[in-house]
Each structure stands twice: as structure tokens, then as C-alpha cells.
Amino acid sequence: MAFEVRGAVALGVSLWCLAAGAAVEGPGKEQFIRAARAQERLHVDGRLDEADWAQAPVFDAFVERFPTAGKAPSEKTELRILYDEDMLYVGVVARDSEPSRIDRRLGRRDSAPFSDTLHVLVDSTHGHRTAYQFSITAGGVQSDGLYYDDRYYTEDWSGIWAGAAGSVEDGWVAEFAIPLSLLRFPDASLQTWGFSVRRNIARKNEELESVDNPRNHNANVSRLGHLTGMEDLRPRKRLELMPYLAARGLARPQFSDASRPTPRLLSPSMDVGLDVRAALTSELSLAATFNPDFGEVEADELLLNLSTFEAYFPERRPFFTQGMELFQPVGTNTGDSPLALFYSRRIGLTTPLLGAVKVTGSVGDVQVGVLDAFVTGPWQGQDEANPDHGLRLDWRRPMHLGPGLELPDRPSPTMHFLAAVARGRVGEGSVVGGAVTLAHPLSGPCTAADAELEEDLRPAACRARGGYAGALDFDLKTRDGQWGVFGMLVASRVDGGLPVRILEDGTRLHDGDSGAGGYLRAGRFGGEGLRPEVGVDVASPTLSLSAAGFQRAQNEITPRAVLRYSKPNGMGPFREFYAHAMAISQWTADSRHEHVVTLLNVNAEATLPSFDLLGFETGTNLNSFDERELTRSGVPFERHDRAFVSMYVESNPKRLIAVDATLSLGHHFKGGPTASAWGWYAGVSLSMRPHPSLETELSVSNDLTDHGPRYVETRSTGDFLLGELESQYLSLTLRQQWVLTPRLTLQGYAQLFTAHGTYGPFFTATSDARRTRIRLDSLVPVEHVDDSSFYDTALNVNVVARWEYQLGSTFFVVYSRTQQGLPTAERERPHATLRPRRLAAGPATDALMLKWSYYWDA
């Protein structure tokens, strides 16, 4: 292990030296496409019939990007670019030898279907790291996103711009009008920006680009061509205001006890709020939100999580997705990173978000971002037996009018959140930076006497989870962008909440404790053929990022080695081919250095000549000891050796009926008195397009897992009670979309979820004061009356009508229903079935919301 860590560090130092003078611009370094000044305001209608378009220079030297990089394209594409003091105009005529086969499927804004599409990429700061992408499909559907760190893409960025699609006799037309105030660019007499245009021809699965930018490079933005010829442009300050008004009616059970679904109470409420965007300088922008409402956002997927780790959920709220790429962990994203300093879902999910502001952009060559948010705790608890129906205003939520009965029955802390990040360039293709976060409770301290109270009686201060964290990060690449090293070093300090918290692995985390950790990846991340990679994750026992960030676990040292084989431009009969082999070992980072697990994994996937994808994966867990299973004791408990094999297929998305399917078989081997067992996961998703304006997606997944012995309780004698657990779940999800026009859509979502778990037979296990390992062969069978088995069923429904009645202004009508099954009676054994038993009899919450927003800019 020490050799692997030293090797990774040595490689990182070597790559730092290589990257320090790197200049990673690709072939586009010598390509310059000229823009012409428009003499009159253009009407964006997808026709390109104004005189200015006829005078604009034409660029048509596109090349194929996929499936054969560098090949001459099968269809001709003509690009024209105009500008004035306010707008950048891009007009593209996509010629097609079979115009009747152009895919014009419809979708809603920012949710474009797989169809013929044109994308415009603009690196207006010419920093080779970040580029805006603006997209229009042949059906007129607009979407946008952002490339960051040169190679990663997020759809979360969104801007207000105009676009239209039209037709010509031998193809189709896309017209873009992008406000210059939406872009950050330097104050210079002659602008030179990174620039390219990509075209997707759906029926051929062909991708073309205006510059040679193949997929096999560990770079994207730095390989763009250049847009020039724009003279006497000055960055303009812009102010955008978006006020909203929302009225909501909520019908919910009076009592929080799920066994008492009736009576139900009607709870009307009204909110007003405001979103603000402003350009502070030519390279810095501000976004703020006051009393935001995210009622139109789709509910989280229902999951069965029986692990001892927190589940990660993606962010869906627009304020926390747009412009947040700089806050992502370097080299990866929050969901895939072992450590993330900032996880926006910590803010405002359980208590109201009063307001938040963020500033993002650059100062010279340094990218900066600051986010500040306040979450207000409710001003009083609610007496369920005597609900308060009176409407009220309170200074803690001055823009909300609602009845007292909507308040929770337990107080929540008021919190202040802050995240700040800065990253600067090293050479041309590498960055180094740092970040800090804090989550500060404003509810006072939680005393030792408060902590001794029962949980329901503790004051709000004891429910707070505060802390500070800081990080240094780096992403360094060689001149060609193929080799690199990236990583992060972090430190944390706990602030507020309970004086002492006992973590799952038995670590006692005191208020004021600090911890440290980090991760490192080094290897070849671009190019074709073999790509070796080494890395290590480290987290001390008291590292705690959970106040404002995300970490799956602490107390770990996890070295890894990966060998990838990449053929993005095809191999033999395959359009694309990727494979990897990975080995991971893990130890605890405390003084015991207990070995936790060894993981081996092999994966391969290939794109067939039909553009269908096939994949295969297999792996095994060996010599596993889980120090988190025997809750908060820190005693390592042996787990079964396991192996699995998985196959998956993704059909060509151009088909009218597209299929994604996965089948996995898992096996755990015999250990001690417990027998070997099989399990499976099967999932299939069907996407159907019977009409260009209709899309239906149906997903079904079923999982059966034999977990082996799992912790049940610690007995009064000090030994542990365990029971073999077999769990199963079934999830049915339906998504329906009806697009009347790209600006008028109706969406429906429903998920039916059922899960059950059965414990037994039961065993006891004993350790000692030194927390000696417990092996499976030391388990002692014992008689026990099962009271741990479970059965749950639930239904989530969400229907959203969205009308963008003018550019940037919207009207929503949203209906949602959350239904739970009636819980199992006290002396009744839980059902071991996947049928949704007693679902209709259980507690349900219905909500209807009308939300109006208006976009104004100056």
C-alpha cells in the first residue's frame, strides 16, 4: 500500500513539472472564423432571409467527429456568424440529401429528444477551460449547458436567449441570437473567442464539427477553433429580475403517525419571491434568490437503502444547479467523488430557504465563486391534536402566508451556509485552487443537559450539524492533455450540534474536533489504447464534511489501480470499445489499520455497427470486514465473500422504441453457519415515441439481495444480535410527455415502489474491550422472536403543465400526490410480497400549485 501511495505521489510530481508549461490548444489553434457586423436588427425565425445573412462569410469545412474521426462528412453544413452591439447571431443551414428523413421530434425546453441538432460552443473568455453550449433541434427545441475543466459537461447551466428552427428545400435551418450580456469576455478592441459548431444527424448517428476535435482526447474546450472579427464590443452590465407568485393548496393527514391517515387537513398558502441576475463586471456575475419556490421540481426517486452509508441524490433545484460547475470536486462530480466540500442538498430541504446569493466568474486568470445562504427554522412547533388553522405572517418568512398547522412538530435550527472557491491556471491547460465551506448554526449551543433529553424534546440547537472545511485541489495535464494528475486535500472542523456524536464505525466526534483527508488520481486519461491509472483516497476518523458537503465514509485509506483500454474511434466491427480492470483495497485510517475489503472489477462495453451498445461487468469482494455494521461499536465484522456478473444493453436512441436493460446475478459464498445464496437485479426501461410530440417512458426494476447476517441490536449482556436478511424491492416508474409546442408542455411522472425484508435465522456474536474482529464461524445460533422484518409500499405522482408565454417568463400548474401504505399492525408479521397491499388505505398528501413568473431585463 505504501508503495502505491508513493508511486502515485511521484507520478503526480512528475506530471506537475510537465504541466507547468503546458499549452494544450489543439488543431483549432490555427483556425479563425470571421464574424460580420449586422447593419440591422435581425428577426429570429429560422429563415436567414435578411440581407445581412446574404453578406456574411460562409464556413463549410466541417469534419466528422463520430463515428469516424476526421472523415469528410456525408452532408454539407453552412455556417454564418453576425454580431451587433447587443447580440451574437449564428445561422446554420444543415443540408440533407434526404430531407424527409430529418428527425424533428419535439421536447420541452432543456429536455431535447435525440434528434437532428445543432450546437454552438463559445469560449468567450478564451481561457481554454469553460465554454457555453447553445443547442437547437430540427423541431425547434432549445437547450443549453456548460463545458468546464476543459472536458466535463453539465446541463445545469441555463441562460435566456432566442432560437428558432426552419426548413429549406434540401435541409433545415437553425438560427441563434445570443445576448452578449450573457457571455463573459474581456474589454478589448478586437475579440477572439474559442468557438465551434457541432451537428448531429440522428438517423446516421453521425456527429460533425467545424473543427477537428475527436473524442479520444482528454480535452474539449482547449481544442476549439476561433471566432474573430468582432470589433469595438464592450462588456455590458445586465440586470435580470424574475418575480414570482405561487398559490398552493395542500391536503394532508392531521397526524404524523402513519397508522392514522385520517382526518385530513386543508392547508392553503401563498408565496412571493424574486430571482435576480446581474453582471457585476465583464467577468463577474451575481445571482440571488429570495424565498425561492421549487414546487415544479420532480420528486426524488424512491430507493431502498439498507447500507450504512448515506444515499446520494442529484440536485434538481434551478438556483443550485445553474452556474455551480466551479463548486464541483475537481476532476469529477459530487456524486462520483469520494469527498465533496459542497453538497447543495444540505441547504433548505427540511427547513425553509429564506434567501441565497452567489457570485461566479473570474478575476484575471483566476476563476472564483461564492455562495451564501440562510435557512430559517420554524418559529414554533405544532400541536397535532389542536391544529392552528389561522393564516399568519412571520418575520422569519416575510414573503410567505400560511396557516400555523403546516409547521412541523419539532423545532429546526436556523443555519447560515457559505461556500467559496478559487482556481487559477498553471500554464495553459492545468489549474490549482482552493475552497472553503461553513455551515454555522444560529440557534445557540446544545448543552450536555440538552443532549440528555429524549430526541423529540431536544431544542433546535441539538439538531444542527455545523462545521467548517477547507480544501486545496489541482488538475494538471501534459502538453497533449493525455496524461494528468488531479486530486484534493481537505480538512474539517465540527461546530455545533450535539456535544458528542458517535459515528457508525464507533468514532466519537466531539464538538470542535478536526480531521483531514483527500484523494489523488494520476495516469493517462486521454488518447487511444491503454490508459493506466493509480490513485488513493484517505479520510481520517474525525474528518466530517457532512455539514455542507458529502462523503460516503470516513476512517479509510483506499489505494487503487486501474488499467483502461479505450477505442473511442472504433475497433474491428465496433463503433466504440472501452474496457477496464480495477483493483481496490481498503484499510481503516485509525491506529488499528484494520483491513476492510479487497475489490476486483472488470468491465467492457462496445457500440455495435447498429449503434446499439452492449456491456459486460464482473467483480468480487474478498476478505471483507465491516467496521460500520455493528452500529457505533467499531467492531470489525466479517462479511461473506461475494461475486457478481452483469450484462446490459442500450439500444440506438433513434428508434421509435428504445430499450435500456440490465441483468445482474450476485452470489455470496458460505461463511460460518450461514449458507451461500444467490440474488439478482433486473431493470428495463422502454422509451416510446409514437408521435413527434409524444414520449412515454416506462421503467421496471426488481432486486433480490441476500445480505447475510445484519445487525439487529446490542443485548443487555453486551453481545450482538444478528439476523440473516433477505430483501426485495419492485419499482415501476412512468414518465409521460406531451409537447404541444416547445414552449407549452405537459409532463406526468409516477413511481410505485414496494419493498420487504425478512430477518432470520438469528445469531449472537461477542467481541472484547479491544474490539477484536468477529468472524462468521464464531456466530452462535439463537432463538429470537422476529420484530425487525419490514414491508413498505408508496406511490409518488407529479403532473406539471409548463407554458413559457414569453421569453423567460413561465406559468406552471402542478399537481402532486404522495401516498404511503398503511403500516403493519403492532403484532402482525410484515408481508413478504411485492404487491402494494393497503396502499390506498394509507396516509396521502395532495398538493395543487399555480405559479406565475415574469422575466424582465435591462
N, C-alpha and C positions, 0 to 999 in steps of 0.2 A: 504494500500500500504506500509506504513512504517513497519507494522508487517511482511509483506512478505519479505521485504528487510533485516530486522534484522534477520529473521529466516534463510534466505539464508546465511548471513554472519556467524551466529552462527554455522550452519552446516558445513560451509567451514572451520572454525577454528577447529572444532572437527575432521574433516577428515584430516586436516593438521597434527594433533597430531598422528592420526592413521597411516598416510602415511609416516611420517618421518623415521620410522624404517622399512618400508615395504620391503619385499623380495617376489616378485611376480612370481618367476620361477615356472612353472607347473610340471607335471609328468616327462617331459623330462629332469629334473634336474639330474635324475639318469640314463639316457640313454646315452651310449657312443658308437658311430660307428667309427670303426678304418679305416683309410686310409693307403694304402700301397704305398711305393715308386716305381715308374716306373723305369725300368732299361734302357728303350729305348724310343725314341720319338714316340708317338702314332699318327696314321693316323686317322683323324676323318671322318668316312664314314658310321657310323651306323651299324657296323658289329661286333665289340668286338672280333675280331679273333686274336689279338696279344697275345703272351704268357703271358704278364703281366696281362691281364684281367683274364686269367685262374687261376693265383696265388692269385688274390685279394680276401679278405674275402667277403662272401656273406651275406647280411642282407635281410631277407624276412618277418619280423614280423610287417607287415603293419596292420593298423586297419581302419575300416570305419569311416569317418568323417560325411558323409551325404549320404543317408537320416537318418540312424540310428547310432548315435554316439557310438563308442566303439564296434560295432559288428564286427565279423570276416568277412573279405572281401570275395566277391564272386569269385574273380580271384586272382591268385598269382602274386606277383611283386618281382623281384630280383634286389637288388641294390649293386653295386660295386663302390669303390672310389679309385683312384690313384692320385699321385701327383709327380711332379719333381720340380726343382728349378724355373721353369717358369710358370707352369700350374697346375690347379686343374682339374682332369678328373673325370667325373661322367658317369657311364654306367648303364642303367636300361633296364632290359628285362621285358616287360609287357605281361605276359602270358594271353591267352584268349581262353576260351572253344569254342568260335565261331569266329575264326579269319576272316572269310569272312565278318563279320558284323562290323569290326573295321572301325570307321569313319575317313577317310583320306582326308577330304575336304581341298582344297588349299586356301591360302590367301597370302597377302603380308607381308613383314617384319613389325612387331609391329602392325599388324591388323589381328590377328589369328581368324579364324572362330570357332564356337562352335563345337568341335570335340574331339577325344581322344587326351589327352595332358598329358605331364609330366612336373612338375615344380620343380625346385631346389631352396630352400631358404637358404641363407647363411648370418649369422650374424657374420662377420669376426672380428669385434671389441669386440664381446661378451658383448655388452652393454645392451642387452635385450630391445633395443628401435628401432633399424634400421636393416633391412635385405634386401639384394638384392634378386630378384627373376629372374631366367632364365628359359624360357619355350620353349619346342619343341612339336609340334603336330605330330600325326602319318603321316601327309602329309609333314612334314619337315619344317613347318613354324616356324620361331624363333620370340620370343618377350621377353621383359624384363620389369622390373618395380622395385619399391621400397616400402617396408613397412616402415612407420615412426610413431613416437609416439606410438609404440607398436601395434597399432590396425588399422591404416589407410593405404590405399594402393593407389599408383599413378602409372600410366603407363608412366609418363612423363620422368622418368629416362631412359637412354639408354646407352649401352656400346658396344664395339666391341669385340665379342667373336665368337667362331666357334661351330657349332652344326649340327647334321645330324640325320635323322630317317632311320631305315631299318626294314627288316622283318625277322622273323623266322617262322618255320612251325606252331607253336602254339601261335603266338602273334606278337609283334613288339618291336623294339629296339630304344632307344634314347641315343645318345652319346653327351656329353658336354665337351668342352675344354675351361675353363675359365682362362684367364691370371691372375696370381697373382697380377700383377701390376694394375689390375682393382679394386682390393679389398684393403681396408684399414685394416691393422692388426698390432698388437704390435710387437716390436722387442724382441722375446723370443725364447728360445731354443726349447720349445715344445708348439705348437699351440693348443688351444682348442677353437672351434668356435660353435656358435649356428647353428643348421643345421636340415633340414628335406626335404623330397621329397613328393610331392603330385601327385596323379594320378587321372585324370578324365576319366571315362568310359562313353562316350557320350550316347550310346543307353540306358543305365540303369540310367542315371542321377546320377551316383554314384561317390563319391569322397573318395579317400583313402589317408592315410598319414602314414609316417614312425613313427610318434609319436602320442600319444593320445592328440588331440588338437581340442576339439569340438567347434562348432560355438557359443555356448551360453556364452562364456567368453568375458569380455571386455579387451581382450589381445590376442596377437598372437605371436609376436616375443619372448616374455619372456617365452612362453610355448614350444619353440622348443627343440629338443634333442640336442646332442652334437656330433661334429666331432672332433676326436683326432687322435693321432698317427703321425702327421706331424712334423718332426724334422728338425732342422737346416735350417729353412726357414728365409730369411732375406727380409724385405720390399725393393722393387726395385723402384728406380726412373724411371719414364717413360715419354717420350716426344712424343706427337702425333701432327702431323701437317696435316691440311686438306685445301690446297689451292683450290680455285675455279675460274672458268672463266665463265661469263654469257653474252650472247648476246641477246638483246631484240629488237623487232620491235613493235612499238605502233602506232595504227591508232586511232585518237580521234578527236572530234569536235574542231574547232578552237576557238569557243566562249563558255564561261561558261554558257551563257543564254540557258536554255534547250529548249526554243522555236526556237533556231537557230541550228538545228542539222548538218547543212552543211555550209560551206565546212569542210572536214576532213583533218587533217594534219598527215603526216607520221613522226614518231619520233624514229629514231634508237639510241641505246645506248649500251654501253659495260661497264661491271664492273669486277674488280678483287677483291678478298677478301681472307681472311685467318682465319681459326679457329685453335685454339691452346688448347691442353690439356696437363697438366704436373703434375706429383706428386712432390710436394714441400718437403714433409716429408712422413713418413709412414702413417700419418693420415690426411694430408692436401693435397688437390688437387686444381689446378688452371685451369680455362677455360677462354679463351679470344676469342673475335671475332672482326675483323676489316672489315669495310664496308660490313656487312652481307647482304645477299640477301635471302628473304623468298618468292620468286615468286612461288615456288611449293606448298605453303600452301593454303589450301582450303579457299574460301571467307567466311566471316561471314554470318550467316543466316539473311535473310531479315525479319524484325519484324515491327509490328505496335505498337508503344509505345505512348499512349495518356495520360500516367500518368505524374505527376510532378517529378518523380524520374528517375535517370539515369539507363539505362538498363545495366546489367552485361553481358559481353561476355567472354567466356573462351579463354585463351591464346593458340595459336597454333604454335607459332614460336619456333623451337627447342632450341635455346640458352636460351630462357626464360622459358622453361618447364623442361629441364633436370637439375637435382640436385637442384631444387628450393623448395624441401619439407620443409626445415628449415625456409623458409620465409613465410610459410603458417600461418594463425592465429592459435593459439594453440587450440586444441580440435575440430577443424572444418576446412573447406577450405574457400578460399576467396569468392566464390560465395554464400556460405551459412552463412557466418559470418556477424553480424551487423556492425562490424568495422574491417578493414584490413589495417595495416600500409603500406603494399606494394602491388601494383597492377601493374604488369609489362606492361600492355597495355597503361600506361601513357607514355611509352618510345618509340619513333621512329615510331609511326603510321601515324602522319601527317607531320613530317619533318624527314630528313634522319638521321639514326643512324650511326655516324662516327665509334664508337667502344665501346666495353664494356668488362669488365673483372670481374670475380667472383672467390672468394676463399672459399671453403667449406671443412668441415671436423671436426676434434676435436683436442683439446689441453687438454690432460689428460682426465678427465671425462666431459669436457665442449665442447659441440658442437658449432661451430662457422660458420658464413657465412658473406661474404662481397661482395657486388656488386656495381660496379662503371661504369657509362655510360655517354657518351657525345652525344647529339643530336644537329646537326648543322642547323642553319637557312639558307635558300637560300640567295645568295649574291646579288640578285636584283629581282625586280618584272618584270612581263612580260606584254608587250603591246599586247593585243589580236588582235588589228587591224593591227599591223605590226609585225608578229611573227618572231623571230630570229631563222633561220634555221642552223646557224653555229655551228659546234661541238666545244666544249670547255672543258678545264680542269680548276679547281679552287682549291686553297689551302684548302678550307673548305671541299672539297670532292676530295681528291687527287687520289682516286682509281676509279673514275667514269669519263667516257667520254660520253657526250651527248649534244644535241642542247639546246640553250637557250630557245626555245619555250616550253620546258617541265617545266619551272619554274612557280610557282603559281603567281597570280596577286597581292597577298598581302604578305608582309614580315612576317616571323615567327621567334620566338625567339630562340637563341641558349641556350641550357639548360644543366646543369650538374645534374645528379642523383646519389644518394648514398643511399644504404641500408646496415645495419649491424645488425646482430643478434647473440646472445649467449644464450645457455641454458645448465644448469648443473643439474646433478642428485641429488635428495634428497632421501636417502635410495637407493633402487634398482628399484623401479617402478614409481617414480614421478620425475618431473622436474620443475625447476623455471628458468626464463630467462628474457631477456630484448632485446629491439631492438630500433634502431633509423633510421630515413629516412630524406633525404633532397632532395628538388628539387630547384635548385638555378639558376635563370635567369642570363645569362651573357651578356644581351643586355642593361644594364644600367637601370636607374629608369624611370618610367612613371610619368610625371609631371601632375599637375592639369590641365594645359593648354592642354596637350596631350589628357587627358581624355575627355575634352570638344569637341574634334573633332568628326566628324562622324566616325562610326566604320571602314569604309573602308579606312579612311585616318589616322587612328591611327598608330603610329610606333610599331615595333615588341615588344618593352618593355611592351606595354599596353596589349599585347595578352598573356603574360607569366602568369603562375599560379604557383608561387613558395611557398615554405613553409618548415617548419621543424616539425618533430613529433617524439615522444619517447613513449615507452611502457614498462611496466612490465607485464609478463604473468606467469601463473602457471598451471600445470596439475598434480594433486595429487590424488593418489589412495590408497585404503586399501590393506591389505596383499593379499587378494584373487583377487584383481582387479575389484571387482564388484561395490563397492561404490567409488565415487570420487567427486572432485570439480575442475573445471577449469575456467579460465577467463583471463581478460586482463584489465589493467588500462592504459589509453593513455592521452597524452597531445600534443597540437599542437600550432604552431605559423605561421601566414601568412607572406610571404616575397615576395614582388614584385607584378607586375601586376597593375591593376587599384588601385588608392589610396583608393577608397571605392567601394565595391561590395554589391549590395542588393540581398540577398538570396530569395528563393521562399517564405519563411514564413515571409518576411519583415525584417529579421535581417540585420543590417548594419555592414558589415565586413570590417574593416579598415586594411590597411597595418600595420603589427605589432601586430594585435590582437591575443590573445591566447585563447585556450579553453581546455576542459578536458572531459573525458568520460570513458566508459568501459563496460564490460559485465561480468556476472557471471552465471555459471551453476553448480548446486550441486544436487546429487541424486544417484540413483542406475543405472548404465549404463551396467551392465552385469548380467548374471545368468538368470534363467527361472522364469516365473511368473510375479508378479507386479514389476514395476520399477518406483517409484515416482521420480519426478524431479522438482526443483524450479529454478528460475533464474530472472535476471533483466538486462536490457540494459539502459544505461544512456549516454546522449550526451548533452553537454551544447550548448546554441545557437551559440556560436562562435567556436565550435570545427570544424576544417577543415582539413581533411586528403586527400582531392581530388587532391593535388599537386602530390603526389606519391602513394597514397593509394586509398581505395574505402570505401565509406559509403553511404548508401541509403539516410539517412536523419540525420539532427542534431536537436537540441532542442526537446529532447524526454526523458521521463522516462517511461520504459515499463517493469513492473513486469509480470511474467508468472508462471503458474503452469501446470505441465504435469503429467499424470498418464499413463504409458505404460504397456502393457501386452505382454510378449514375450514367444513364444514357438518355438525356432529355431529347436528343435529336434522332432517337431510334436505334434499334439493334436487331439485325436479321429481319424477321417478319413483324416485329413490334414497332409501333409508332414511338413509344417511350418505354423505358425499362429502368426500374430502380430496385435496389436490394440493400439490405444492411444486416450486419451481425453485431450484437451488442452484449457486453458482459459488465455486470454491476455487482459490487459487493458493498455491504453497509455495516458499520460499527457504531456503537454509541460513542458520543464525544465526552462522556464523563470519565471519571478516574477508573472505572471498571473496564472500559473499552470492550464491551460485550459484542460479539459478532451477532448481527441481526439477520442477514439473509444474503444469499448469492443468487442473482438473476441472470439468466441467459435467454436471449431472444434473437430470432432470425425472421426476416420479413422480405418479401419480394412482391412487386406488382408490375404489371405490364399493360400497355394500351394496345389493343389488337388493331389489325387493319380496318376493322369496322368502327373503330374509336370507342368500343366498349372496353372497360377496364376490369381486369381480373387481379385478385390479390391473394396472398397466402402468408400466414404468420404462425409461428410456433414458438413456445418458450417454456421455461421451467423455473420454479423456485426451489432452492435447495438449502438445507441446513438452516431453516428459519427459526428464529426465536423472537417473539414479540413482547417487548417490554411495556407496551401500552394496553395489552389485552386485560390483564388482571388490574382493574381500574384503580389508578392512582397509587399502586403499591410499588411499581418499578421492578417487580419480579419478572425476569425473562421466562416466557412460557413457550415451549416448543410447539411449532405448527407443522402440519403434515407437509411432506414434500409434494409438490404439485407440478402438473404439466398440462399444457393446452395446445390445441391446434385450431386454427381459424381460417375460413375462406370467405371472400367477399367479392361482389361483382357490382359494378356501376355501369349501367347501360348508357349509350350515347344520348346526351340530353336533347338532341334534336328530334328524337322520336316523339310521336303523339302520346305514347305511353312509355314513360321512362321508369326503370326499376333499379333500386339500390337494395341489395340483400346481403346479409351476413349470417353465417352459421359457425358457431364455436362449440367445441367439445372440450370439457375440462375433466381432469381426473386427479384425485388426491389418493396417495398411497397409504397403506395400512400403517398405523402407528400405535403402539401400546395396545390397550383393549378396544380401540376403535377400528372399525373396518374401513377398507378402501371404498371409494364412492365415485360415481360419475355425475356430471352436471352439464348443462348446456346453456347457450344463449342463441336465440334465433330472432332476427329482425328483418323486416322487409318494408320498403316504402315504395308506393306507386304514385307517380305523378302523371295525371291525365290532362290533355289539352283537347277536348272535343271541339272547341271553337277558339279562335284567336283571343276572344275576350273572357274566356272561362278557364280556370285551372282548379283541379281537385287533387289534393294530396292526401293519401291515406297511409298511415304508418302503424305497424303492429310489431310489438316486441314482447318476447317471453323469455324469462330467465329462471332456471332452477339451479340452485347452488347448495351443496353440502359443505357447510363451513367447518365441520369438525367440532371439537369441544370449544364452547364460548363461555365467557364469564357470566355468571348469574348473580352471585352475591358473595360477600365475605361473612362467614358464620361467626357466631359469638365465641367459638373456640379458636378463632384465628386462621382456620384453614379456608380454602377457597372452594366454592361450589360451582361446578361447570356442567353444562349440558350440551350434548350434540345438537347442532342447529341445522335444520334444512329449511331454506326459504325459497319462495317462488313469487314472481310477480307477472302481471299481464298489463300492458299499456296499449291502448287504442287511441290514436290521435287523428283527427280530421281537420284539414285546412281547406277552406273554400274561398276562392277569389273570383269576383265578378267585376270586370273593368268596363264601365260604360264609356269613359274616356280616360286618358292617363291622369286627369285631374279629378275624376269622380269615380270612386271605387267603393266596393262593399266587400268586407273580409269577415270570414267566420272561422272560429277556432274552437275545438272541443277536445278534451282529453279525458278518457275514462281509465282509471287506474285502480287495480286491485292487487293486494299483496297479502301473503300469510307466511308465518314462520312457526315451526314446531320444534320444541326442545325435548330432548330425551334420547337415549338414557342419560343418567346423571352420574357425576364422578366428584370426588373430593381430591384436593391436592394441597400439599403443605410445603412451605419454604422455611427459612430461618431468618434470624436477625440480619444476616449478611446478604439477604435477598438472593439466595442461591437459585440457580436455574431449576425450573420444573420441567422434567421430560415426560413425554406421553406415556412411557412404560411405567411411570410411577403413579399414574392415576388409579384411584380406588373406586370401584363401582359402589353406588349408594342409592337407597330408595328415597325418592323425593316426590312430593305432590307438585305437579307442574303448575306454576302460576306465571310463567314467563312467555308462553306462546302468544301469538298475536294474529289479528286479522284486521285489515283496513281496506276500505274502498272509498273512492272520491271521484267527483266529476267537476271539471272546470270548463266553463263556456264563456266565450268572448266574441262579440259581434261589433264591428267597427265600420261605420259609414264615414268616408272622408271626402270632403269637397274643397278643393283649392279654388275658391271662387275668383281670386285674382292672385297674381304672382306673389307668393309668400304668405298669403292670408288664407286661413282654413276654417272650416266648420266641421265639427265632429258630432256624431251621435253614437254613443257607446252603451251597449248592454252587456253585463257580465253576471255570471252566476257561479257560486262556489257551493258545492254540495258534498257533504260527508255522510258516510254510512252511520247508522245508529250503532254505537259501541256495544261490544259484547257485555252481557249482564255479568254481575259480580261472580256468580257461582257457575256460569256457563262456560264450557270449553270453547275457545275460539274456533271458527270454521276453518277447515283446511281446504278451501275451494277458491277458484278464481272467478266465480260468479259474483256479481255485485249485489250481495244479499243486504236487504234492509237499507238500500241506498236512498230510495225515495222517502223513507220514514225518518231519515237523519236530519240534522240541522242544515239549513241552507241560507245563504246570503245573496240577495239580488240587488243589483245596482243599475241605475239608468242615469247617464250623464249627457248633458248638452254642453258643448264647449265651443266658444267662438273666439278667434284671434284675428288681429288685424296687423298687417305689416306696413310700416311707414319708414321711409329712409330719406336722408337729406345729405 
